[in-house]
């Protein structure tokens, strides 16, 4: 089992979650579409050569973003990460993948 965490602007929160759920993420036992989310503020500065969804090259952009966490079975994690990248509006989406231990 893995935990997948990612950061997404408010405008694409539901779209990315749906893509991940359809890829098989967010299932815990007899429950599906399980996720945790928290609103915060992200920042970044697009560099030369980038094609930013938000902001302008060379300028710091601050945006309301959600951090979303959900679990994913071993056999679905590659599909889930691919689904996230395809549904996410950012050229370089920020995400983390952690392996979980069953104790």
C-alpha positions in Angstrom: 0.0 0.0 0.0 1.1 3.5 -0.8 0.1 7.0 0.3 0.0 9.6 -2.5 0.0 13.3 -1.6 -0.2 16.1 -4.0 -0.8 19.8 -4.3 -3.5 21.3 -6.6 -5.1 24.6 -7.2 -8.7 24.9 -6.0 -10.0 25.0 -9.6 -8.8 21.4 -10.3 -9.4 19.8 -6.9 -12.4 17.6 -7.8 -11.1 16.8 -11.3 -7.8 15.4 -10.0 -9.6 13.4 -7.2 -12.0 11.9 -9.7 -9.1 10.9 -12.0 -7.3 9.2 -9.1 -10.4 7.4 -7.9 -11.1 6.1 -11.4 -7.5 4.8 -11.5 -8.2 2.8 -8.3 -6.7 5.1 -5.6 -8.6 6.0 -2.4 -9.8 2.6 -1.5 -9.6 1.4 2.1 -11.3 -2.0 2.8 -15.0 -1.7 2.0 -14.8 2.1 1.4 -13.8 3.9 -1.8 -13.2 7.5 -2.8 -11.4 8.1 0.5 -9.2 11.2 0.7 -8.0 13.9 3.1 -7.6 17.5 2.0 -6.5 20.8 3.5 -6.5 24.3 2.0 -3.2 26.3 2.1 -1.1 28.6 0.0 1.6 27.5 -2.4 4.1 29.5 -4.2 6.5 29.1 -7.2 8.4 31.1 -9.7 8.3 30.0 -13.4 11.8 29.9 -15.0 12.8 30.5 -18.5 11.6 27.7 -20.7 8.5 27.0 -18.6 4.9 27.1 -19.7 3.1 28.0 -16.5 -0.6 27.4 -16.0 -0.6 30.3 -13.6 1.8 33.2 -13.2 4.5 34.7 -15.4 8.0 33.7 -16.1 10.4 35.3 -13.6 7.7 36.4 -11.1 6.7 34.7 -7.8 3.1 33.4 -7.9 1.1 32.6 -4.8 -2.0 30.5 -5.2 -4.7 28.9 -3.0 -3.9 25.2 -3.3 -5.2 22.0 -1.6 -2.9 19.3 -0.3 -4.7 16.0 -0.9 -3.7 12.6 0.6 -5.1 9.2 -0.3 -4.0 5.6 -0.2 -3.4 3.3 -3.2 -2.8 -0.4 -3.6 0.6 -1.5 -4.9 -0.8 -2.7 -8.2 -2.5 0.6 -8.9 0.1 3.2 -7.9 1.7 3.6 -11.3 -1.7 4.1 -12.9 -2.7 6.6 -10.2 0.4 8.7 -10.7 -0.1 8.7 -14.4 -3.8 9.8 -13.9 -2.7 12.6 -11.6 -0.2 13.9 -14.1 -2.8 13.8 -16.9 -5.6 15.5 -14.9 -3.4 18.1 -13.1 -3.2 21.6 -14.8 0.5 22.3 -13.8 3.3 21.5 -16.2 5.2 20.0 -13.2 2.7 18.9 -10.5 4.2 18.5 -7.0 3.4 15.1 -5.5 4.9 12.6 -3.0 4.6 8.8 -2.8 5.2 6.9 0.4 5.3 3.2 1.0 3.1 2.2 3.9 3.7 -0.7 6.3 0.9 -2.9 7.7 1.6 -3.4 11.4 
